[in-house]
Amino acid sequence: MVSEVVRLGVADGPDPSVNELVASARLVDHHTHSIVRGTVPASRFVFMVSESDRPAAAQATGLDSQIGVAIRRWCAPLLGLPAHASSDEYLGFRGSVENEEVAARLLPAAGLERMLIDTGFRGDELLPERELGRLASAPTETIVRLEGLAERVALSGVTATTFAGAFRAALADELGTAVGCKSIVAYRAGLDIDPTPPSAAEVAEHAGEWLRQVESAGTARLVDPVLLRFVLWEGALTGRPLQIHTGYGDPDLDLHRSDPLLLTDFLRATEHTCPVLLLHTYPFQRNAGYLAQMFPHVFVDVGLAVNYVGAQGPQVIAESLEVAPFTKVLFSSDAWGVPELHLLGSWLFRRGLARVLGDWVARDDWSLSDAERVVGLVAGGNARRVYRLDPPS
């Protein structure tokens, strides 16, 4: 991994010692997903590297975006193509090889120590997480998606009065092997929800209404605000790390309702309950950093965003480090579907961090030992502490 990062000049900040630190760091990706199986035709590939849920929007963009340029710049050389290969050349090659073969070439170069995998989004289409870990030479852990678990419980034959207990039991069972929970309440209702837990009577009443809809439709999608609050609080009450999607995402969410500041009252209420990890955060990374400074149990990342801003990554990373305590910032990729996103999550983060910290060291605003400590914290130390992970072997 280090040789590839060095050979291709990924960590190119102004201070050589910082570059070496960043290049050699093994990253704990505290929020990611697996990859699809088989070949990925051009039309599907551009859709999978677009955050839009509209195929027409992805087709209109192709690889003419920051992430598209980054893919052609950084992934192409590892696949035997020239750096900055044309879009047609790259997409033509990608459609001719299995996704697993591409993963075998790209994932080891990401330099991952461990991956924490959310299996709740279209998991039946994806490579099993252990197989992904084998390709990446990194052990894996799982994260329970709360809304997805509630939907499975709703389809299991429960009643309005047994739903709550069945959900708690299912969550306890899942957490026997998982290291934390995740909520996508931002997508389903926005973050501007009532921050208090609902009563048992409210849960039973709303569960009854929802279960009747589930029985009629034969499918389950949790959008009821009361039940969303219920599963969010049940996740929090386990005491395990609770990831909450904030900021950037597909048009299934209203971006203005995904500002993490909308969670302020919920964060006040959970201060002594569980760690809360604000995922992704862009374009609200400064707001998230403020919350991480104000509340002892709040942590942040700029995963997902770094891939999509490409060459602008250093700016986003620098803004995430303005007021957030360095003990509260974690690395993630939020990669899904294609291994290019796992590689770029790592390499663009390394490149941005090397430029930002290297500039501060070169200006003598920071010492090299300051940079070394922060690289260690953000790369993996903070994640190991929050999720209680074993130290690297």
C-alpha positions in Angstrom: 0.0 0.0 0.0 2.7 2.5 1.0 4.6 1.9 -2.2 1.6 2.7 -4.3 0.8 5.8 -2.4 4.4 7.0 -2.7 4.8 5.8 -6.3 1.8 7.8 -7.5 2.4 10.8 -5.3 -0.9 10.6 -3.4 0.4 12.3 -0.3 2.0 15.4 -1.8 1.8 18.1 0.9 4.5 20.6 1.5 6.2 18.7 4.3 7.9 15.4 3.4 7.6 14.0 7.0 3.9 14.6 7.1 3.5 13.0 3.7 5.3 9.9 5.1 3.0 9.8 8.1 -0.1 10.0 6.1 1.1 7.6 3.4 1.9 4.9 6.0 -1.2 5.3 8.2 -3.6 2.4 8.1 -7.1 3.6 8.2 -10.2 2.4 10.1 -13.1 3.0 7.8 -15.8 3.5 10.3 -18.7 3.6 7.8 -18.7 1.8 4.5 -20.6 -0.8 2.4 -19.7 -3.8 0.2 -19.6 -4.1 -3.6 -21.8 -5.6 -6.2 -20.9 -8.8 -7.9 -20.1 -9.4 -11.6 -19.5 -6.9 -14.4 -20.6 -3.3 -14.2 -21.7 -1.9 -17.6 -20.9 1.8 -18.3 -24.5 3.0 -17.7 -24.6 1.2 -14.3 -21.1 2.4 -13.3 -21.8 6.1 -13.8 -25.1 5.7 -11.9 -23.2 4.0 -9.0 -20.6 6.7 -8.7 -23.3 9.4 -8.8 -25.1 10.2 -5.5 -28.3 11.0 -7.5 -31.0 8.3 -7.5 -32.0 9.4 -11.0 -30.4 7.4 -13.7 -30.9 10.2 -16.2 -29.0 12.6 -14.0 -26.1 10.1 -13.8 -26.1 9.6 -17.6 -26.1 13.3 -18.2 -23.0 13.7 -16.0 -21.1 10.5 -17.0 -17.6 11.0 -15.5 -17.6 14.8 -16.1 -17.5 15.5 -12.4 -14.9 15.8 -9.6 -15.4 12.2 -8.7 -15.2 11.1 -12.4 -11.9 13.0 -12.8 -10.5 11.4 -9.6 -11.5 7.9 -10.8 -9.7 8.4 -14.1 -6.6 10.0 -12.3 -6.1 7.6 -9.4 -7.9 4.3 -10.2 -6.8 4.0 -13.8 -3.1 3.4 -13.2 -3.8 0.6 -10.8 -5.9 -1.1 -13.4 -3.3 -0.9 -16.2 -4.7 2.2 -17.8 -2.9 5.6 -18.1 -3.5 8.2 -15.5 -6.3 10.5 -16.8 -7.6 7.9 -19.2 -10.5 9.1 -21.2 -14.0 8.4 -19.9 -14.7 6.1 -22.8 -11.5 4.2 -22.3 -12.1 3.8 -18.5 -15.8 2.8 -18.9 -15.0 0.4 -21.7 -12.5 -1.4 -19.6 -14.7 -1.4 -16.5 -17.5 -3.1 -18.5 -15.2 -5.9 -19.5 -13.9 -7.1 -16.1 -15.6 -8.5 -13.0 -16.1 -6.1 -10.2 -14.4 -8.6 -7.9 -11.2 -8.5 -10.1 -11.1 -4.7 -9.9 -11.6 -4.9 -6.1 -8.6 -7.4 -5.8 -6.5 -4.7 -7.5 -7.8 -1.6 -5.7 -8.8 -2.6 -2.2 -5.4 -3.6 -0.9 -3.9 -0.3 -2.1 -6.4 1.6 0.1 -4.4 0.7 3.2 -7.3 -0.2 5.5 -6.8 -1.6 9.0 -10.5 -2.4 9.4 -13.9 -1.8 7.9 -17.1 -1.2 9.7 -19.8 -2.2 7.2 -23.4 -1.1 7.1 -25.2 -4.0 5.5 -28.7 -2.4 5.4 -28.7 -0.8 2.0 -29.5 -3.4 -0.8 -27.4 -5.9 1.0 -28.7 -8.8 -0.9 -27.0 -7.5 -4.0 -23.6 -7.2 -2.5 -20.6 -9.4 -1.8 -20.6 -10.8 1.8 -18.7 -8.5 4.1 -16.1 -11.2 5.0 -15.3 -11.7 1.3 -14.9 -7.9 1.0 -12.5 -8.0 3.9 -10.5 -10.8 2.4 -10.1 -8.8 -0.9 -9.0 -5.7 1.1 -6.8 -7.7 3.6 -8.7 -6.0 6.4 -11.0 -7.5 9.0 -14.6 -6.3 9.0 -17.3 -5.5 11.6 -21.0 -4.7 11.0 -23.3 -1.8 11.8 -27.0 -2.4 12.3 -29.3 -0.1 10.3 -32.2 0.6 12.6 -34.8 1.4 10.0 -34.0 -1.7 8.0 -34.2 -3.9 11.1 -37.6 -2.4 12.0 -38.8 -3.2 8.5 -37.8 -6.8 8.8 -39.5 -7.0 12.2 -42.7 -5.6 10.6 -42.7 -8.3 8.0 -42.2 -11.1 10.6 -45.9 -11.3 11.7 -45.8 -9.1 14.8 -48.8 -7.2 16.1 -49.2 -3.6 17.2 -48.6 -4.5 20.8 -45.7 -6.9 20.2 -43.8 -4.7 17.7 -41.8 -2.8 20.3 -40.7 -5.9 22.2 -39.9 -7.8 19.0 -37.8 -4.8 17.8 -35.8 -4.7 21.0 -35.1 -8.4 20.9 -34.0 -8.3 17.3 -31.7 -5.3 18.0 -30.2 -7.1 21.0 -29.6 -10.1 18.8 -28.0 -8.1 16.0 -25.7 -6.3 18.5 -24.4 -9.7 19.6 -22.0 -9.4 16.7 -22.3 -5.8 15.5 -20.3 -2.9 16.9 -22.9 -0.1 16.5 -26.1 1.2 15.0 -27.0 3.6 12.2 -30.1 5.7 11.5 -31.2 7.2 8.2 -33.9 9.3 9.8 -32.6 12.3 7.7 -33.9 10.4 4.6 -37.2 9.3 6.1 -38.4 12.4 8.0 -35.6 14.9 8.3 -33.5 15.7 11.3 -36.0 18.3 12.6 -38.1 15.7 14.4 -39.4 15.7 17.9 -36.2 14.9 19.9 -38.1 13.0 22.7 -38.8 9.3 22.9 -42.4 8.4 22.2 -44.6 6.7 24.8 -45.4 3.0 24.6 -49.0 3.8 23.8 -47.9 6.0 20.9 -45.6 3.3 19.5 -48.4 0.7 19.7 -50.9 3.0 18.0 -48.6 4.0 15.2 -47.2 0.4 14.8 -50.8 -0.7 14.3 -51.4 1.8 11.5 -48.1 0.9 9.9 -48.6 -2.8 10.1 -51.9 -2.5 8.4 -50.2 -0.7 5.5 -47.5 -3.4 5.4 -50.1 -6.2 5.3 -51.9 -4.4 2.4 -48.8 -3.6 0.4 -46.7 -6.7 1.2 -43.6 -4.5 1.7 -42.4 -2.4 4.5 -40.8 1.1 4.4 -40.6 3.0 7.7 -41.5 6.7 7.3 -43.8 7.2 10.4 -42.2 9.9 12.5 -43.2 8.4 15.8 -41.8 5.0 14.9 -38.6 6.6 13.5 -38.2 8.3 16.9 -38.8 5.0 18.6 -36.1 3.1 16.7 -33.6 6.0 17.0 -34.0 6.1 20.7 -33.9 2.3 21.0 -30.6 2.4 19.2 -29.3 5.2 21.6 -30.5 3.3 24.7 -28.3 0.3 23.9 -25.3 2.6 24.7 -23.6 1.5 21.6 -22.2 4.0 19.1 -25.0 5.5 17.1 -24.3 6.7 13.6 -26.7 9.3 12.1 -26.5 10.3 8.4 -26.4 14.0 8.0 -25.8 16.3 5.0 -25.1 15.1 1.5 -27.1 12.3 0.0 -29.5 11.4 -2.8 -32.7 13.4 -3.5 -34.6 11.0 -1.3 -33.7 13.5 1.5 -34.3 17.2 1.7 -30.8 18.6 2.2 -31.9 21.6 4.2 -33.5 19.2 6.7 -30.3 17.1 7.1 -28.3 19.9 8.8 -26.8 18.3 12.0 -27.7 21.5 13.9 -31.3 20.3 13.8 -30.2 17.4 16.2 -29.1 19.8 18.9 -32.0 19.0 21.3 -31.5 15.2 20.7 -27.8 15.6 21.4 -28.6 17.4 24.7 -31.0 14.5 25.6 -28.5 11.7 24.8 -25.4 13.3 26.3 -25.1 10.5 28.9 -26.6 7.8 26.8 -24.3 6.8 23.9 -21.7 8.1 21.5 -23.3 9.8 18.5 -21.4 9.9 15.2 -22.5 12.5 12.7 -21.8 10.9 9.3 -20.6 12.7 6.2 -22.0 16.2 7.2 -21.2 18.1 3.9 -22.0 20.9 3.3 -22.5 21.3 7.0 -19.1 20.1 8.2 -18.5 23.3 10.1 -21.8 22.9 11.9 -21.0 19.3 12.7 -17.6 20.4 14.0 -19.3 22.9 16.3 -21.5 20.2 17.8 -18.5 17.9 18.3 -16.8 20.7 20.3 -19.9 21.4 22.4 -21.0 17.9 23.3 -18.6 15.3 24.8 -20.3 12.4 23.1 -20.5 13.8 19.5 -18.1 12.8 16.7 -17.9 13.7 13.1 -16.5 12.7 9.7 -16.5 14.0 6.1 -16.7 10.6 4.5 -18.7 10.5 1.2 -18.1 14.2 0.6 -14.4 13.8 0.1 -15.0 11.5 -2.9 -17.5 13.8 -4.5 -15.5 17.0 -4.1 -12.4 15.4 -5.6 -9.6 17.9 -6.0 -11.4 20.2 -3.5 -10.9 17.6 -0.7 -8.3 19.6 1.2 -10.7 22.5 1.7 -13.5 20.3 3.1 -11.0 18.4 5.3 -9.5 21.7 6.6 -13.0 23.0 7.4 -13.8 19.8 9.3 -10.7 20.5 11.5 -11.5 24.1 12.3 -13.3 23.7 15.6 -13.9 20.0 16.0 -11.6 18.5 18.6 -9.1 16.3 17.0 -10.1 13.5 19.3 -13.6 13.7 17.7 -12.8 13.4 13.9 -13.0 10.0 12.2 -12.2 8.6 8.7 -14.9 7.0 6.6 -15.5 6.4 2.9 -19.2 5.5 2.7 -18.2 3.6 -0.4 -20.9 1.4 -2.0 -21.1 -0.9 -5.0 -17.8 -0.3 -6.7 -14.3 -0.5 -5.2 -13.2 2.7 -6.8 -15.1 4.5 -4.0 -13.2 2.6 -1.3 -9.8 3.5 -2.9 -10.7 7.1 -3.4 -12.2 7.4 0.0 -8.7 6.5 1.4 -6.5 8.2 -1.2 -8.3 11.5 -1.5 -8.5 11.7 2.3 -4.8 11.0 2.6 -4.0 13.6 -0.1 -6.2 16.3 1.5 -4.9 15.6 5.0 -1.2 15.7 3.8 -1.8 19.0 2.2 -3.6 20.5 5.1 -1.4 19.3 8.0 1.7 19.7 5.9 0.9 23.3 5.2 0.4 24.0 8.9 3.7 22.3 9.8 5.6 24.1 7.0 4.3 27.4 8.3 5.4 26.4 11.8 1.9 26.8 13.1 2.1 23.1 14.1 4.9 20.9 15.1 5.6 17.6 13.4 4.6 15.9 16.6 1.2 17.6 16.6 0.7 16.3 13.0 1.8 12.8 14.0 -0.7 12.7 16.9 -3.6 14.0 14.8 -2.9 11.5 11.9 -2.9 8.7 14.4 -6.2 9.8 16.0 -8.1 10.5 12.8 -6.7 7.5 10.9 -7.8 5.0 13.5 -7.2 5.9 17.1 -10.6 7.7 17.5 -12.5 4.9 15.9 -10.8 2.2 18.0 -11.7 4.1 21.1 -15.3 4.8 20.3 -16.2 1.4 18.9 -14.0 -0.5 21.4 -12.1 -2.2 18.6 -9.1 -4.4 19.3 -5.8 -2.8 18.5 -4.1 -3.7 15.2 -2.2 -6.9 15.2 
